[in-house]
Amino acid sequence: MESRIRGDVYVRFGGGFLETCRSNMVRRWVSILHSGERAKLLNRIVSEMTIQRGVAYGMYRAMFWAKQRGILQSLNPYAGFINIDTRIADDIIRNAKYLKQ
């Protein structure tokens, strides 16, 4: 039997005992978790899974928009010329500063 404490919930894995039902003399497995503890554990699991779902959706949307930006940038045939022009303008400004000194 394994037990762990996570947050404010104490859980025993594999814990329980066999109980004989008096009406039909059948033995059945009874969990150690009480209904309040079980509800607390399930609520914690649901909240953790909701957080994980939000994180996964955020990553999905970030990748989607990165792909969209890449497609839009590849459609612009003049992007290379614009980059060259800005580089030339930056060189002219930098050289002008050195010539003034």
C-alpha positions as CSV (number, residue, x, y, z in Angstrom):
1,M,0.0,0.0,0.0
2,E,1.3,3.4,-0.9
3,S,0.3,6.7,0.6
4,R,1.0,10.3,-0.4
5,I,0.2,13.8,0.9
6,R,-0.5,16.4,-1.8
7,G,-1.7,19.8,-0.7
8,D,-4.3,19.4,1.9
9,V,-5.4,15.9,0.7
10,Y,-4.1,12.7,2.2
11,V,-4.6,9.7,-0.2
12,R,-3.9,6.1,0.3
13,F,-3.5,4.1,-2.9
14,G,-4.5,0.5,-2.7
15,G,-5.9,0.9,0.7
16,G,-9.1,-0.6,1.9
17,F,-10.5,-3.8,3.3
18,L,-12.8,-6.6,2.5
19,E,-16.3,-6.5,4.0
20,T,-18.8,-9.3,4.0
21,C,-22.3,-8.2,3.1
22,R,-24.7,-9.7,5.5
23,S,-27.7,-10.0,3.1
24,N,-26.0,-12.2,0.5
25,M,-22.7,-13.2,2.2
26,V,-20.6,-11.7,-0.7
27,R,-17.3,-10.1,0.1
28,R,-16.7,-6.8,-1.5
29,W,-13.8,-4.3,-1.5
30,V,-14.4,-1.1,0.6
31,S,-12.4,2.0,0.0
32,I,-10.8,3.8,2.9
33,L,-11.6,7.3,1.5
34,H,-14.7,8.7,2.9
35,S,-17.2,10.6,0.7
36,G,-15.9,14.1,1.9
37,E,-12.3,13.1,1.2
38,R,-13.2,11.6,-2.1
39,A,-15.1,14.7,-3.1
40,K,-12.1,16.9,-2.1
41,L,-9.7,14.7,-4.1
42,L,-11.9,14.8,-7.2
43,N,-12.4,18.5,-7.0
44,R,-8.6,18.9,-6.8
45,I,-8.1,16.7,-9.8
46,V,-10.7,18.6,-11.8
47,S,-9.0,21.9,-11.0
48,E,-5.6,20.6,-11.9
49,M,-6.9,19.2,-15.2
50,T,-8.6,22.5,-16.0
51,I,-5.3,24.3,-15.5
52,Q,-3.5,21.8,-17.7
53,R,-6.2,22.3,-20.4
54,G,-5.7,26.0,-20.3
55,V,-2.0,25.7,-20.6
56,A,-2.3,23.3,-23.6
57,Y,-4.8,25.6,-25.3
58,G,-2.5,28.6,-24.8
59,M,0.4,26.8,-26.4
60,Y,-1.8,25.7,-29.3
61,R,-2.9,29.3,-29.9
62,A,0.6,30.6,-29.6
63,M,1.8,28.1,-32.3
64,F,-1.2,28.9,-34.5
65,W,-0.5,32.7,-34.5
66,A,3.3,32.1,-35.0
67,K,2.5,30.1,-38.1
68,Q,0.1,32.7,-39.3
69,R,2.7,35.5,-38.9
70,G,5.2,33.3,-40.8
71,I,2.8,32.8,-43.7
72,L,2.0,36.6,-43.9
73,Q,5.7,37.5,-43.8
74,S,6.5,35.0,-46.6
75,L,3.7,36.5,-48.8
76,N,5.4,39.9,-48.9
77,P,7.7,39.9,-51.9
78,Y,9.4,43.2,-51.0
79,A,10.5,42.2,-47.4
80,G,14.0,41.6,-48.6
81,F,14.3,45.0,-50.2
82,I,12.9,46.7,-47.1
83,N,15.5,45.0,-45.0
84,I,18.3,46.0,-47.3
85,D,17.1,49.7,-47.4
86,T,16.9,49.9,-43.6
87,R,20.4,48.4,-43.3
88,I,21.7,51.0,-45.8
89,A,20.0,53.9,-43.9
90,D,21.4,52.7,-40.6
91,D,24.9,52.6,-42.1
92,I,24.5,56.1,-43.5
93,I,23.4,57.4,-40.1
94,R,26.2,55.6,-38.3
95,N,28.9,56.9,-40.8
96,A,27.5,60.4,-40.5
97,K,28.0,60.3,-36.7
98,Y,31.6,59.3,-37.2
99,L,32.3,62.0,-39.8
100,K,31.0,64.7,-37.5
101,Q,33.5,63.8,-34.8
